[in-house]
Amino acid sequence: MSQHIAVIEWQRGDQPFSDNKYSRAHNWTFDGGAVVRGSSTPSAMIPPPLSDETAVDPEEALVAAVSSCHMMFFLAYARKDGFIVDSYRDAAEGTLGKDERGKISITDIVLRPAVSWSGDKVPDAVQIADLHHRAHEACYIGNSVRSTVTVEPQ
């Protein structure tokens, strides 16, 4: 199989550490060179500026990874079936809560893809549901998480 590399880097700099008032902002560098600013979720426990509201938090990244993986398989299956996709937009949402073990986790991920089509061959509702089903079954990331992943095409 393949390996996928992400380098996560944080530096304290001149800020204190033992008082718990240190920045949670950090960088994610991916093997292709993309750099994404990461941080904890801004909350009452870790308010700005200790968390970076403009950065991606790990929970958002997990939801985005599931959505992105599903989309890429959906597009591949649509192409193989002879359909032309013009656009795909997913307002995906993850829910943080306690799982069946009592641990805090992303318990549910809901994908809400809205797809627009063109060409002579446009799929009907049954074919769209089948494309989403196949994409969901094939998605490596969705198959890797414990949370329930639901797809709600828009």
Secondary structure, 3 states (H helix, E strand, C coil): CCCCCEEEECCCCCCCCCCCCCCCCEEEEECCCCEEEECCCCCCCCCCCCCCCCCECHHHHHHHHHHHHHHHHHHHHHHHCCCEEEEEEECCEEEEEECCCCCEEEEEEEECEEEEEECCCCCCHHHHHHHHHHHHHHCHHHHHCCCEEEECCC
